[in-house]
């Protein structure tokens, strides 16, 4: 059973990259169907506006804390062992550990070119990595159902783990909608990890990631696409946290 912490109604797992890797490997070993969501600030904010989306995220086997502000809030609530666990690092951990068990990996998302570079770089890093397939779906609407032939191709490949890189909330809806249609033990939504590993997009320096400034780096790289997510979304996150804190204080006084 995953230990959780409530961050604005989203049940974030109290985990770390190593623990998340171990828990996912156990799930695969048991052959139980599950999906894993990564939860940066933007996901938690989106959950405030869409109850169905919040239910999907909270219905995940694991909701990893992808973003230092999420980690800081969890620690303020007493969860001192929690560590940032984001898509790329989790993928690396599982790819490395999975070599011992010959885990079968399938990659769904990105573009044909991105997937080619992604697979090349992963195989350079993990020599014994067993990749059984990949598919670039192109643009997808939120909540869009996948054609039967695509699902059949994934099932025929018999992956142990399906990496989904559609970005949130698309990837979370996709995993929830197709969980029962796919014979895959575990699906993991990893956001922009495909692009970062493939080298298609630049990743923030380590010091910015650790200090909670990765959002600023990404905003500077893609201002037109990400300004609303970070400038509006981050402000809303802080405002909602403030309201929650005020409510808690009032409740304690009463």
N, C-alpha and C positions, 0 to 999 in steps of 0.2 A: 504494500500500500504506500503510495507516494505521500510524503509529508508536504503539506501545502501552506501557503500564506496568502491571505486575502489582500490584494492590491486593487482597490476600487471595484470590488466584486469579481475580479479575475483571480482564480485559484492557481497561483504560480507555484511550481514545484520548488521545494527547498533542496537544491541539488548543486552539482559542480560538473565540469566536463568529464572527469573520471567516473563519478558516480552515475551520471546519465548514461555514459557508455556501458557501464556494467549492467545497469537495469535494462537497457535496450537489448543487450546480448542475451540476458536471461529470458526476456520476452520472446525473442526469436527462437531460442532453444525450446521453449514450451510450445511454439507454433501458434500462439494466441494472436488474434487480429487486434491491432492497435495503431493509433496514429499519434505523432508528437508534433506539437506546435511550439514555435519559438515566439517569445513575447517581448518585443521592445516596447517602448513608450507608445508608439503609434498603434500597436495592436490593442493595448489597454484602452487608449482613447477611442478607437473605433468600436470597441465593445460597449462603450457608454451610449453610443448612438444606435446600436443595432442589437436588440435582445437575442435574436436568432444567432447572430455571430458570437455573442458572449456564451450562449449555450454550446455552440460548436467547440469553442476554445476550452471551456470548462469540461467538455466531454472527452477531451484528449487524455490519453494514458499519462502524458507528461507535458507540462507547459514550462519550457525552460526560460530563465531570466536573461533575455538577450538585451542588454543595455544597463549601464551602470546606475542610472536613476532608479530602475526597478530593484536592483541589488541593494542600493542604499535604503530604499523604503522598507525592504524586507528585513534588513538588519536593524532598522529603527523599531521594527515590530518584534525584535528579539530573536530573529533567525540568523545567528552569527556565522553559521557554517555555509551559508549560501554563497555561490560564486557565479560570476557571469558565465553563461553557457550559450554561445551563439553558433549559428549554422556551420560556418567553416571549421571552427575548432572541433565541434562535435563530429563532423564528417571525417576529419583527419583521425580523431581518436578511434572511431569505429572501423575505418578502413585499415588502420594499423593493427588493431586487436583482431579484426576479422580474418586476417591472413592465416592465422593459426587454425581457424575453423573452416577455411575455404568458403567464407560467406559469399553469396551470390548477390551482386549489386546491380540495380537498374536505375537509370537517371531519366527523369521526366521533367522537361522544362527547357528554358534557354532557346538558342537557335542552333542550327546544324553546325555552324562555325564555332560557336561557343562550346558545344558539346564535344567537338573534335579536340579542341585545345584542352578542355577540362579533363578528358580521358587521358590525353597524352601526359599531362602534368601529374595526374594521379598515379599513372603507371610508372612514371619516372621516380616518384616518391615512394610508392609501395609496389615493389617488383612482383609480388605474388598476388596482387589484387585480382579478384575474379569478377569481371564485368560481363554481364550476360545480355545487356541491351541498353539502348537509350532512344529517346524520342523527343523531338522538338515540336511542340504542339502549335506554335505560333500564338497569335493574340487570342486570349480567352476572356469571355465575360465572366463576372462573378456569378457563381452558382450554375455555370454551364455544364451540361452533361457530356461525357466523352462518348464518341462513336463506339459501337460494339466491336469493330475490327481492331481498334486501338487497345481496348481492354483485353481482347482475346490474345493479342500479341504479347502483352505484358504477362498474362497468365501462362502462356506457352513457354516463356523464358524462365518461369519458376524462380523468381528472385526471392531472397530471404529478406531483403530490405529495399524499399523503393524510395529514392530521394526525389523530392518534389520541389522544383525551383520556379514557382510561378509568382512569387511575391505575395505578401498578405494584403487583403484577406482572401485572395483568389485561391491560394494553395490550401488554406484551411478548409474552405468550403469544398474544394475538390476532394480532399482526403476524406472528409465526412460523408460526402455524397457517394463515393466509390468504394468505401471500406468493405462493404459486404459483397461487392461485385468482383473484387480482386482477391485472388488466392495468395496474398502476400502477408506474412506475419506482421511486419512493421513498416509504416510509412512515416517519413520525417520531412516536414516542410522546412526548407533551409534558406528561403529568401534569396538574397543576392549572392549566396555562396558560390553558385555556378560561375557567375561573372568574375568574382574576386579570384577564385582559384585559376580560372582560365586566363586571367590577366586582362580581361576585356574592360574591367573597371578597376580604378585604383582604390586601395584600401588605406584607411587612415593610419598614420604611424602608431606604434605601440603606446607611446605616452599619451596620445589623444584618446585612444580606446580605453586606457586605464583611468583617465581623468574625467571620463564622461563627455568628451568633446568630439566624439566621432560624428555626431549629427552635424556639427559645424563644417567638418571636412567634406562630408557628403553633400551638404547644401551648397558649398562653394564649387563642387565638381558638377552638380546638376541642379542649378537654381530654379530653372523653369519647371522641372518635374517635381522637385522636393520641397519648394518653399512652403507650401500649405501644410504638408505633413509635419515639418519641423517648427516653423514659426508659429503657426496656428495651433498645431497639435501639442507641442511642448508647453505652450502657454496654457492651454486647456487642462493639461495634466497637472500643472502646478496649482491652478485655480481649484480643480476638483479635490486635490489633496488638502488644500487649505480649508475648503468647505467641510471635508470629512473630519479634519482635526478640530474645527470649531464645534461640530456636532458632538464629537466625543467628549469635549470639555463640558459642553452644556449638559450632556447626559450624566456625567459624573457629578456635577453640581446638584442636579435634581435628585 
